[in-house]
Amino acid sequence: MAQHFTDTEWREIEAHLDAALAQNPEAYGLPERRDGSVILMSWNIRKFGAVADRDGLKKSAGATRMIERIAAQADLLAIQEQQEKTGALEALITALGGSHNVIYSDVTGRSPGYKGMSERFAFLYREDRVRLGHLASDLSYDRTAIAANMNEALKASFDTSVPGQDDPGYLEQLMNWVQNTTRLMGSQFSKFVQFIRSPYLVEFVIGGPDGQYEFYAVNAHLVSGKKNEREQEFFALLEWLLHDSRKTVGERRKIILIMGDLNMDFDSSNADRRIGIENYVTGINAKRRLDAKVNFPFLDGSFNTNARRTQTYDHIAWLADDTRLPRGRHNGLAGTLGLDQFNYGMFDFVQLFTEAGPGRLPDGTPDYNRFAHDLSDHMPIWVRLPRPASDQTRFTT
């Protein structure tokens, strides 16, 4: 059974956080809620599902209190690893009070009778700040595209698995390939065919003194498999959204907001990833004459979002043609424009647990086993935007 803090240790952690927040309202990167701005948050809460099973609570009472405390700071929270059972989510809504509501997807990532990497995608939102729009949908490829992708994948598999006809083992390997390929369950192709877990898009509207933001929020948890699989799913998602942006961003003036665990580790550094994304987007925009501008701010900050603080897996990013949202060149201005203006960050609960004491090993390093299963192995990230107003900062240069 996974370890966790005792309730006494959780109380010690909570007291330490209270004291830190009294000195700094955003200690450890926990965002402060303010009247003039909204907090958009994304968090992979590890195996967030039932409240309890026959072995007892799935998450300790202290972990549940910490989840409630973090979620209370968000106006819109995208949750990944929401399990099929939603008891913990429903309990969270009740604990947060009557102004909160939720919308979540059906289970994705599995087929009837087969095991898979299944989960739901959930959006928790404050109805006094965020209004649910008209659209909610999975993102997927149509049958024609899937067939084309499958054909490409089969050809690539054939080319790498079957030798030329002049090879003495040709017929045997050809038969082995045919037999293995027709048993599609569990097959691993070298080409992208379809998302393992279909991302979930929901429309939200955030109003303010002057105008509103109209978001198409996309909640995603991309594949965590091989390096090339991660890369293929990420760029497939980005291309899908860029292709849709001609109508969504260009004609309807919506903002596409990506919120999720994108499992991006296909390059050695965030700087390399950013350059790769910029080059990819520039190429597509030039080819298809798209106007959407893409910004992945967490590739510019020093944020390692997994609990072991080695990778920037989690992202809040946007595709927009709206001067109220910064472009990549403006990310350095985060936190400098005023309390309610653009900012972004991460609640570093690993640092909190280590400095509070219970989460620290004798050598001073974090004791991941005490919290990675009970709370999460990902840290929550957030973006602050001003509520729409005529005097808010415009990012025009």
C-alpha positions as a LaTeX table, in Angstrom:
\begin{tabular}{lrrr}
\hline
Residue & $x$ (\AA) & $y$ (\AA) & $z$ (\AA) \\
\hline
Met1 & 0.00 & 0.00 & 0.00 \\
Ala2 & 1.24 & 3.49 & $-0.86$ \\
Gln3 & 2.52 & 5.62 & 1.99 \\
His4 & 1.02 & 8.92 & 3.03 \\
Phe5 & 1.33 & 11.59 & 5.69 \\
Thr6 & $-0.46$ & 11.06 & 8.96 \\
Asp7 & $-3.24$ & 13.49 & 9.75 \\
Thr8 & $-0.98$ & 15.12 & 12.36 \\
Glu9 & 1.67 & 15.65 & 9.68 \\
Trp10 & $-0.93$ & 17.09 & 7.31 \\
Arg11 & $-1.96$ & 19.55 & 10.03 \\
Glu12 & 1.69 & 20.51 & 10.44 \\
Ile13 & 1.96 & 21.12 & 6.68 \\
Glu14 & $-1.25$ & 23.18 & 6.67 \\
Ala15 & $-0.02$ & 25.32 & 9.59 \\
His16 & 3.28 & 25.91 & 7.77 \\
Leu17 & 1.40 & 27.00 & 4.63 \\
Asp18 & $-0.88$ & 29.30 & 6.66 \\
Ala19 & 2.14 & 31.00 & 8.19 \\
Ala20 & 3.84 & 31.38 & 4.80 \\
Leu21 & 0.69 & 32.85 & 3.21 \\
Ala22 & 0.39 & 35.36 & 6.04 \\
Gln23 & 3.78 & 36.70 & 4.98 \\
Asn24 & 3.26 & 36.31 & 1.22 \\
Pro25 & $-0.27$ & 35.83 & $-0.23$ \\
Glu26 & 1.19 & 33.73 & $-3.06$ \\
Ala27 & 3.69 & 31.66 & $-1.09$ \\
Tyr28 & 4.90 & 28.51 & $-2.85$ \\
Gly29 & 3.18 & 29.76 & $-6.00$ \\
Leu30 & $-0.37$ & 29.25 & $-4.73$ \\
Pro31 & $-2.34$ & 31.93 & $-6.61$ \\
Glu32 & $-4.36$ & 34.47 & $-4.66$ \\
Arg33 & $-7.96$ & 35.02 & $-5.75$ \\
Arg34 & $-8.70$ & 38.68 & $-6.54$ \\
Asp35 & $-11.78$ & 40.58 & $-7.64$ \\
Gly36 & $-10.18$ & 42.07 & $-10.74$ \\
Ser37 & $-8.77$ & 38.89 & $-12.29$ \\
Val38 & $-9.48$ & 35.23 & $-12.94$ \\
Ile39 & $-7.35$ & 32.15 & $-12.30$ \\
Leu40 & $-7.26$ & 29.45 & $-14.98$ \\
Met41 & $-5.74$ & 26.28 & $-13.51$ \\
Ser42 & $-4.82$ & 22.81 & $-14.77$ \\
Trp43 & $-3.94$ & 19.81 & $-12.61$ \\
Asn44 & $-3.37$ & 16.12 & $-13.13$ \\
Ile45 & $-4.72$ & 14.77 & $-9.82$ \\
Arg46 & $-3.43$ & 11.24 & $-9.68$ \\
Lys47 & $-6.25$ & 8.68 & $-9.93$ \\
Phe48 & $-8.96$ & 11.05 & $-8.75$ \\
Gly49 & $-12.06$ & 8.88 & $-8.61$ \\
Ala50 & $-13.91$ & 7.13 & $-5.82$ \\
Val51 & $-13.83$ & 8.49 & $-2.28$ \\
Ala52 & $-13.20$ & 5.04 & $-0.81$ \\
Asp53 & $-13.10$ & 1.34 & $-1.60$ \\
Arg54 & $-13.11$ & $-1.78$ & 0.57 \\
Asp55 & $-9.58$ & $-0.94$ & 1.76 \\
Gly56 & $-10.62$ & 2.51 & 3.01 \\
Leu57 & $-10.15$ & 6.06 & 1.75 \\
Lys58 & $-8.57$ & 6.32 & $-1.69$ \\
Lys59 & $-6.94$ & 9.59 & $-0.65$ \\
Ser60 & $-6.24$ & 10.55 & 2.95 \\
Ala61 & $-8.31$ & 13.21 & 4.67 \\
Gly62 & $-5.30$ & 15.53 & 4.61 \\
Ala63 & $-4.77$ & 15.07 & 0.87 \\
Thr64 & $-8.46$ & 15.75 & 0.30 \\
Arg65 & $-8.24$ & 18.98 & 2.29 \\
Met66 & $-5.20$ & 20.05 & 0.24 \\
Ile67 & $-7.03$ & 19.33 & $-3.03$ \\
Glu68 & $-9.97$ & 21.43 & $-1.80$ \\
Arg69 & $-7.63$ & 24.26 & $-0.80$ \\
Ile70 & $-5.91$ & 24.33 & $-4.18$ \\
Ala71 & $-9.12$ & 24.02 & $-6.19$ \\
Ala72 & $-10.71$ & 26.87 & $-4.22$ \\
Gln73 & $-8.19$ & 29.29 & $-5.75$ \\
Ala74 & $-9.28$ & 28.56 & $-9.34$ \\
Asp75 & $-12.09$ & 30.14 & $-11.31$ \\
Leu76 & $-11.69$ & 27.42 & $-13.96$ \\
Leu77 & $-9.87$ & 24.18 & $-13.19$ \\
Ala78 & $-9.12$ & 21.49 & $-15.79$ \\
Ile79 & $-8.61$ & 18.10 & $-14.13$ \\
Gln80 & $-6.81$ & 15.16 & $-15.72$ \\
Glu81 & $-6.80$ & 11.55 & $-14.46$ \\
Gln82 & $-10.41$ & 11.88 & $-13.39$ \\
Gln83 & $-11.42$ & 8.23 & $-13.05$ \\
Glu84 & $-14.66$ & 6.58 & $-14.12$ \\
Lys85 & $-16.11$ & 6.91 & $-10.62$ \\
Thr86 & $-16.75$ & 10.55 & $-9.71$ \\
Gly87 & $-17.41$ & 10.39 & $-5.97$ \\
Ala88 & $-14.32$ & 12.41 & $-5.04$ \\
Leu89 & $-15.17$ & 15.06 & $-7.64$ \\
Glu90 & $-18.73$ & 15.36 & $-6.35$ \\
Ala91 & $-17.44$ & 15.62 & $-2.78$ \\
Leu92 & $-15.04$ & 18.35 & $-3.90$ \\
Ile93 & $-17.89$ & 20.39 & $-5.43$ \\
Thr94 & $-19.90$ & 20.05 & $-2.22$ \\
Ala95 & $-16.95$ & 21.12 & $-0.08$ \\
Leu96 & $-16.29$ & 24.20 & $-2.23$ \\
Gly97 & $-19.86$ & 25.46 & $-1.97$ \\
Gly98 & $-22.81$ & 26.42 & $-4.10$ \\
Ser99 & $-21.00$ & 28.68 & $-6.58$ \\
His100 & $-19.10$ & 25.75 & $-8.11$ \\
Asn101 & $-20.22$ & 23.45 & $-10.88$ \\
Val102 & $-18.62$ & 20.82 & $-13.08$ \\
Ile103 & $-18.80$ & 19.33 & $-16.55$ \\
Tyr104 & $-16.92$ & 16.20 & $-17.49$ \\
Ser105 & $-16.47$ & 13.85 & $-20.41$ \\
Asp106 & $-17.47$ & 10.26 & $-20.83$ \\
Val107 & $-14.71$ & 7.73 & $-20.18$ \\
Thr108 & $-12.15$ & 7.81 & $-22.98$ \\
Gly109 & $-9.11$ & 5.65 & $-23.72$ \\
Arg110 & $-10.74$ & 2.23 & $-23.74$ \\
Ser111 & $-13.01$ & $-0.03$ & $-25.79$ \\
Pro112 & $-15.75$ & $-2.29$ & $-24.42$ \\
Gly113 & $-14.24$ & $-5.48$ & $-23.02$ \\
Tyr114 & $-10.64$ & $-4.26$ & $-23.32$ \\
Lys115 & $-8.33$ & $-2.69$ & $-20.79$ \\
Gly116 & $-6.91$ & 0.70 & $-21.66$ \\
Met117 & $-5.59$ & 3.98 & $-20.31$ \\
Ser118 & $-9.07$ & 5.22 & $-19.56$ \\
Glu119 & $-10.14$ & 8.35 & $-17.72$ \\
Arg120 & $-12.52$ & 11.27 & $-17.88$ \\
Phe121 & $-11.68$ & 14.94 & $-18.39$ \\
Ala122 & $-13.32$ & 17.35 & $-15.96$ \\
Phe123 & $-13.72$ & 21.13 & $-15.78$ \\
Leu124 & $-14.57$ & 22.62 & $-12.40$ \\
Tyr125 & $-15.74$ & 26.23 & $-12.61$ \\
Arg126 & $-17.16$ & 29.04 & $-10.48$ \\
Glu127 & $-20.53$ & 30.09 & $-11.85$ \\
Asp128 & $-20.15$ & 33.58 & $-10.39$ \\
Arg129 & $-17.14$ & 34.14 & $-12.68$ \\
Val130 & $-17.36$ & 31.60 & $-15.50$ \\
Arg131 & $-20.36$ & 30.77 & $-17.67$ \\
Leu132 & $-20.74$ & 27.48 & $-19.52$ \\
Gly133 & $-21.11$ & 28.03 & $-23.25$ \\
His134 & $-23.00$ & 26.02 & $-25.85$ \\
Leu135 & $-20.35$ & 23.60 & $-27.10$ \\
Ala136 & $-18.92$ & 20.45 & $-25.49$ \\
Ser137 & $-17.27$ & 17.77 & $-27.62$ \\
Asp138 & $-14.48$ & 15.23 & $-27.86$ \\
Leu139 & $-11.73$ & 15.97 & $-30.37$ \\
Ser140 & $-11.16$ & 13.09 & $-32.75$ \\
Tyr141 & $-10.35$ & 12.31 & $-36.35$ \\
Asp142 & $-13.12$ & 11.22 & $-38.73$ \\
Arg143 & $-13.19$ & 7.73 & $-40.22$ \\
Thr144 & $-11.58$ & 8.80 & $-43.49$ \\
Ala145 & $-8.62$ & 10.35 & $-41.66$ \\
Ile146 & $-8.28$ & 7.34 & $-39.36$ \\
Ala147 & $-8.29$ & 5.00 & $-42.37$ \\
Ala148 & $-5.58$ & 7.09 & $-44.04$ \\
Asn149 & $-3.55$ & 7.15 & $-40.83$ \\
Met150 & $-4.00$ & 3.40 & $-40.44$ \\
Asn151 & $-2.82$ & 2.77 & $-43.99$ \\
Glu152 & 0.28 & 4.87 & $-43.39$ \\
Ala153 & 0.93 & 3.05 & $-40.11$ \\
Leu154 & 0.52 & $-0.35$ & $-41.76$ \\
Lys155 & 2.85 & 0.61 & $-44.60$ \\
Ala156 & 5.49 & 1.84 & $-42.14$ \\
Ser157 & 5.10 & $-1.36$ & $-40.10$ \\
Phe158 & 5.41 & $-3.50$ & $-43.23$ \\
Asp159 & 8.48 & $-1.62$ & $-44.47$ \\
Thr160 & 10.31 & $-2.09$ & $-41.19$ \\
Ser161 & 9.18 & $-5.67$ & $-40.45$ \\
Val162 & 9.19 & $-7.54$ & $-43.77$ \\
Pro163 & 12.34 & $-7.98$ & $-45.87$ \\
Gly164 & 12.45 & $-7.75$ & $-49.64$ \\
Gln165 & 11.00 & $-10.53$ & $-51.76$ \\
Asp166 & 14.46 & $-11.83$ & $-52.64$ \\
Asp167 & 15.16 & $-12.54$ & $-48.95$ \\
Pro168 & 14.93 & $-16.29$ & $-48.16$ \\
Gly169 & 12.82 & $-15.56$ & $-45.08$ \\
Tyr170 & 10.37 & $-13.32$ & $-46.92$ \\
Leu171 & 7.31 & $-15.60$ & $-46.92$ \\
Glu172 & 7.69 & $-16.62$ & $-43.28$ \\
Gln173 & 8.10 & $-13.04$ & $-42.07$ \\
Leu174 & 5.27 & $-11.87$ & $-44.33$ \\
Met175 & 2.92 & $-14.44$ & $-42.76$ \\
Asn176 & 4.05 & $-13.48$ & $-39.26$ \\
Trp177 & 3.42 & $-9.82$ & $-40.04$ \\
Val178 & $-0.05$ & $-10.50$ & $-41.46$ \\
Gln179 & $-1.05$ & $-12.65$ & $-38.47$ \\
Asn180 & 0.22 & $-10.12$ & $-35.93$ \\
Thr181 & $-1.24$ & $-7.11$ & $-37.73$ \\
Thr182 & $-4.72$ & $-8.57$ & $-38.07$ \\
Arg183 & $-4.80$ & $-8.93$ & $-34.30$ \\
Leu184 & $-5.05$ & $-5.16$ & $-33.84$ \\
Met185 & $-5.67$ & $-5.27$ & $-30.10$ \\
Gly186 & $-2.54$ & $-3.90$ & $-28.45$ \\
Ser187 & $-0.74$ & $-3.25$ & $-31.74$ \\
Gln188 & 1.94 & $-0.59$ & $-31.62$ \\
Phe189 & 2.35 & 1.43 & $-34.80$ \\
Ser190 & 5.16 & 3.83 & $-35.56$ \\
Lys191 & 2.67 & 6.33 & $-37.01$ \\
Phe192 & $-0.10$ & 8.37 & $-35.36$ \\
Val193 & $-3.55$ & 6.86 & $-35.96$ \\
Gln194 & $-5.86$ & 8.41 & $-33.35$ \\
Phe195 & $-5.58$ & 9.91 & $-29.87$ \\
Ile196 & $-5.34$ & 7.25 & $-27.17$ \\
Arg197 & $-7.56$ & 9.47 & $-25.02$ \\
Ser198 & $-9.67$ & 11.92 & $-27.01$ \\
Pro199 & $-9.16$ & 15.50 & $-25.74$ \\
Tyr200 & $-12.30$ & 17.20 & $-24.45$ \\
Leu201 & $-13.37$ & 20.67 & $-25.64$ \\
Val202 & $-15.84$ & 22.84 & $-23.72$ \\
Glu203 & $-16.87$ & 26.44 & $-24.38$ \\
Phe204 & $-16.64$ & 28.88 & $-21.46$ \\
Val205 & $-17.37$ & 32.61 & $-21.29$ \\
Ile206 & $-15.75$ & 34.92 & $-18.71$ \\
Gly207 & $-17.27$ & 38.36 & $-18.43$ \\
Gly208 & $-15.90$ & 41.57 & $-16.98$ \\
Pro209 & $-16.60$ & 45.29 & $-16.75$ \\
Asp210 & $-16.01$ & 45.70 & $-20.49$ \\
Gly211 & $-16.51$ & 42.68 & $-22.68$ \\
Gln212 & $-15.78$ & 39.00 & $-22.25$ \\
Tyr213 & $-13.37$ & 36.21 & $-23.06$ \\
Glu214 & $-14.87$ & 33.39 & $-25.12$ \\
Phe215 & $-12.76$ & 30.29 & $-24.60$ \\
Tyr216 & $-12.80$ & 26.92 & $-26.30$ \\
Ala217 & $-11.01$ & 25.10 & $-23.47$ \\
Val218 & $-9.34$ & 21.84 & $-24.50$ \\
Asn219 & $-8.61$ & 19.40 & $-21.66$ \\
Ala220 & $-5.99$ & 16.87 & $-22.74$ \\
His221 & $-3.88$ & 14.07 & $-21.27$ \\
Leu222 & $-1.67$ & 12.89 & $-24.09$ \\
Val223 & $-0.06$ & 9.48 & $-24.33$ \\
Ser224 & 2.80 & 8.71 & $-21.93$ \\
Gly225 & 4.35 & 5.98 & $-24.04$ \\
Lys226 & 7.42 & 6.00 & $-26.24$ \\
Lys227 & 9.12 & 9.24 & $-27.18$ \\
Asn228 & 7.90 & 9.18 & $-30.78$ \\
Glu229 & 4.32 & 8.44 & $-29.67$ \\
Arg230 & 4.32 & 11.48 & $-27.38$ \\
Glu231 & 5.64 & 13.69 & $-30.15$ \\
Gln232 & 3.10 & 12.41 & $-32.67$ \\
Glu233 & 0.10 & 12.98 & $-30.38$ \\
Phe234 & 1.26 & 16.45 & $-29.39$ \\
Phe235 & 1.74 & 17.66 & $-32.95$ \\
Ala236 & $-1.48$ & 15.95 & $-34.07$ \\
Leu237 & $-3.37$ & 17.92 & $-31.39$ \\
Leu238 & $-1.64$ & 21.16 & $-32.34$ \\
Glu239 & $-2.34$ & 20.66 & $-36.04$ \\
Trp240 & $-6.01$ & 19.79 & $-35.33$ \\
Leu241 & $-6.44$ & 23.00 & $-33.36$ \\
Leu242 & $-4.52$ & 25.13 & $-35.84$ \\
His243 & $-6.59$ & 23.77 & $-38.71$ \\
Asp244 & $-9.80$ & 24.54 & $-36.79$ \\
Ser245 & $-8.53$ & 28.00 & $-35.85$ \\
Arg246 & $-9.41$ & 29.48 & $-39.26$ \\
Lys247 & $-13.08$ & 29.36 & $-38.26$ \\
Thr248 & $-12.84$ & 29.24 & $-34.47$ \\
Val249 & $-10.27$ & 32.01 & $-33.99$ \\
Gly250 & $-10.47$ & 33.86 & $-37.28$ \\
Glu251 & $-14.22$ & 34.00 & $-37.94$ \\
Arg252 & $-15.81$ & 33.39 & $-34.53$ \\
Arg253 & $-13.15$ & 35.31 & $-32.54$ \\
Lys254 & $-12.84$ & 32.56 & $-29.95$ \\
Ile255 & $-9.72$ & 31.80 & $-27.92$ \\
Ile256 & $-8.56$ & 28.17 & $-27.99$ \\
Leu257 & $-7.20$ & 27.37 & $-24.54$ \\
Ile258 & $-5.13$ & 24.19 & $-24.13$ \\
Met259 & $-5.10$ & 22.91 & $-20.53$ \\
Gly260 & $-3.56$ & 19.60 & $-19.66$ \\
Asp261 & $-0.83$ & 17.07 & $-19.17$ \\
Leu262 & 0.79 & 16.99 & $-22.60$ \\
Asn263 & 3.63 & 14.63 & $-21.61$ \\
Met264 & 6.06 & 16.67 & $-23.66$ \\
Asp265 & 9.59 & 15.33 & $-23.26$ \\
Phe266 & 10.54 & 14.86 & $-26.92$ \\
Asp267 & 13.47 & 17.30 & $-26.72$ \\
Ser268 & 16.20 & 17.85 & $-24.19$ \\
Ser269 & 15.14 & 21.29 & $-22.99$ \\
Asn270 & 12.19 & 23.67 & $-22.87$ \\
Ala271 & 14.08 & 26.06 & $-25.16$ \\
Asp272 & 14.42 & 23.33 & $-27.79$ \\
Arg273 & 10.73 & 22.45 & $-27.44$ \\
Arg274 & 9.71 & 26.08 & $-27.83$ \\
Ile275 & 11.79 & 26.51 & $-30.99$ \\
Gly276 & 10.38 & 23.28 & $-32.40$ \\
Ile277 & 6.80 & 24.38 & $-31.75$ \\
Glu278 & 7.45 & 27.85 & $-33.18$ \\
Asn279 & 8.92 & 26.39 & $-36.36$ \\
Tyr280 & 6.04 & 23.93 & $-36.71$ \\
Val281 & 3.37 & 26.60 & $-36.20$ \\
Thr282 & 5.12 & 29.05 & $-38.52$ \\
Gly283 & 5.21 & 26.41 & $-41.25$ \\
Ile284 & 1.51 & 25.55 & $-40.91$ \\
Asn285 & 0.47 & 29.22 & $-40.70$ \\
Ala286 & 2.41 & 30.06 & $-43.85$ \\
Lys287 & 1.05 & 27.04 & $-45.73$ \\
Arg288 & $-2.58$ & 27.50 & $-44.72$ \\
Arg289 & $-2.61$ & 31.29 & $-44.19$ \\
Leu290 & $-3.82$ & 31.08 & $-40.60$ \\
Asp291 & $-3.90$ & 34.05 & $-38.24$ \\
Ala292 & $-3.89$ & 32.26 & $-34.87$ \\
Lys293 & $-0.91$ & 33.05 & $-32.67$ \\
Val294 & 0.31 & 30.30 & $-30.34$ \\
Asn295 & 1.81 & 30.81 & $-26.89$ \\
Phe296 & 3.13 & 28.11 & $-24.52$ \\
Pro297 & 4.25 & 30.30 & $-21.60$ \\
Phe298 & 5.40 & 27.41 & $-19.40$ \\
Leu299 & 8.16 & 26.70 & $-21.91$ \\
Asp300 & 9.58 & 30.13 & $-21.03$ \\
Gly301 & 9.47 & 29.77 & $-17.25$ \\
Ser302 & 11.60 & 27.58 & $-15.00$ \\
Phe303 & 8.70 & 25.26 & $-14.22$ \\
Asn304 & 9.23 & 21.53 & $-13.88$ \\
Thr305 & 5.69 & 20.46 & $-13.25$ \\
Asn306 & 6.04 & 16.80 & $-12.31$ \\
Ala307 & 6.54 & 16.10 & $-8.62$ \\
Arg308 & 10.12 & 14.97 & $-9.20$ \\
Arg309 & 10.73 & 18.36 & $-10.87$ \\
Thr310 & 12.47 & 16.97 & $-13.93$ \\
Gln311 & 10.00 & 17.70 & $-16.79$ \\
Thr312 & 7.53 & 20.34 & $-17.96$ \\
Tyr313 & 4.68 & 17.97 & $-18.74$ \\
Asp314 & 1.77 & 20.26 & $-17.84$ \\
His315 & 0.72 & 23.28 & $-19.87$ \\
Ile316 & $-1.79$ & 26.06 & $-20.21$ \\
Ala317 & $-1.41$ & 27.52 & $-23.70$ \\
Trp318 & $-3.55$ & 29.37 & $-26.20$ \\
Leu319 & $-4.20$ & 29.94 & $-29.87$ \\
Ala320 & $-5.65$ & 33.38 & $-30.35$ \\
Asp321 & $-5.81$ & 36.50 & $-32.46$ \\
Asp322 & $-6.65$ & 38.74 & $-29.51$ \\
Thr323 & $-4.37$ & 41.48 & $-28.20$ \\
Arg324 & $-5.67$ & 40.93 & $-24.64$ \\
Leu325 & $-3.65$ & 37.70 & $-24.52$ \\
Pro326 & 0.14 & 37.88 & $-24.64$ \\
Arg327 & 2.20 & 36.29 & $-27.37$ \\
Gly328 & 5.39 & 34.41 & $-26.60$ \\
Arg329 & 7.54 & 37.51 & $-26.78$ \\
His330 & 5.53 & 39.03 & $-23.92$ \\
Asn331 & 5.92 & 36.20 & $-21.40$ \\
Gly332 & 8.77 & 38.00 & $-19.67$ \\
Leu333 & 6.27 & 40.68 & $-18.60$ \\
Ala334 & 4.33 & 38.20 & $-16.45$ \\
Gly335 & 3.80 & 39.54 & $-12.95$ \\
Thr336 & 5.18 & 43.02 & $-13.74$ \\
Leu337 & 2.07 & 44.74 & $-15.12$ \\
Gly338 & $-0.05$ & 44.96 & $-11.97$ \\
Leu339 & $-1.68$ & 42.67 & $-9.42$ \\
Asp340 & $-4.61$ & 41.75 & $-11.66$ \\
Gln341 & $-2.73$ & 41.62 & $-14.96$ \\
Phe342 & $-1.19$ & 38.69 & $-16.82$ \\
Asn343 & 0.82 & 36.26 & $-14.74$ \\
Tyr344 & 1.41 & 32.52 & $-14.55$ \\
Gly345 & 2.92 & 30.05 & $-12.13$ \\
Met346 & 2.86 & 26.70 & $-10.34$ \\
Phe347 & 1.97 & 25.68 & $-6.80$ \\
Asp348 & 5.15 & 23.88 & $-5.70$ \\
Phe349 & 3.74 & 21.58 & $-3.04$ \\
Val350 & 6.96 & 19.53 & $-3.11$ \\
Gln351 & 8.84 & 22.54 & $-1.75$ \\
Leu352 & 6.09 & 23.09 & 0.81 \\
Phe353 & 6.19 & 19.50 & 2.06 \\
Thr354 & 9.98 & 19.53 & 2.22 \\
Glu355 & 10.24 & 22.82 & 4.12 \\
Ala356 & 7.36 & 21.94 & 6.43 \\
Gly357 & 9.26 & 18.81 & 7.49 \\
Pro358 & 7.09 & 15.73 & 6.93 \\
Gly359 & 8.00 & 15.51 & 3.25 \\
Arg360 & 11.77 & 15.61 & 3.82 \\
Leu361 & 14.13 & 12.62 & 3.93 \\
Pro362 & 17.10 & 12.65 & 6.33 \\
Asp363 & 19.39 & 13.82 & 3.52 \\
Gly364 & 17.10 & 16.81 & 2.87 \\
Thr365 & 15.60 & 15.55 & $-0.40$ \\
Pro366 & 11.84 & 15.16 & $-0.94$ \\
Asp367 & 10.20 & 11.94 & 0.27 \\
Tyr368 & 8.07 & 11.37 & $-2.84$ \\
Asn369 & 6.56 & 8.13 & $-1.54$ \\
Arg370 & 4.73 & 10.07 & 1.16 \\
Phe371 & 2.64 & 12.15 & $-1.25$ \\
Ala372 & 3.01 & 11.17 & $-4.94$ \\
His373 & 0.19 & 8.60 & $-4.74$ \\
Asp374 & $-1.89$ & 10.14 & $-1.99$ \\
Leu375 & $-2.00$ & 13.67 & $-3.43$ \\
Ser376 & $-0.49$ & 13.67 & $-6.93$ \\
Asp377 & 2.69 & 13.25 & $-8.93$ \\
His378 & 1.94 & 16.48 & $-10.85$ \\
Met379 & 1.78 & 20.01 & $-9.49$ \\
Pro380 & $-1.05$ & 22.41 & $-10.37$ \\
Ile381 & $-0.26$ & 25.21 & $-12.81$ \\
Trp382 & $-2.19$ & 28.44 & $-13.35$ \\
Val383 & $-2.54$ & 31.56 & $-15.48$ \\
Arg384 & $-3.95$ & 34.85 & $-14.23$ \\
Leu385 & $-5.82$ & 37.13 & $-16.64$ \\
Pro386 & $-7.56$ & 40.41 & $-15.85$ \\
Arg387 & $-11.31$ & 40.37 & $-16.06$ \\
Pro388 & $-12.07$ & 42.01 & $-19.42$ \\
Ala389 & $-11.81$ & 45.78 & $-19.02$ \\
Ser390 & $-11.19$ & 48.73 & $-21.31$ \\
Asp391 & $-7.99$ & 49.69 & $-19.46$ \\
Gln392 & $-6.36$ & 46.23 & $-19.38$ \\
Thr393 & $-2.95$ & 45.75 & $-20.92$ \\
Arg394 & $-2.92$ & 45.17 & $-24.67$ \\
Phe395 & $-0.11$ & 43.14 & $-26.20$ \\
Thr396 & 0.37 & 44.77 & $-29.57$ \\
Thr397 & 4.14 & 44.78 & $-30.16$ \\
\hline
\end{tabular}
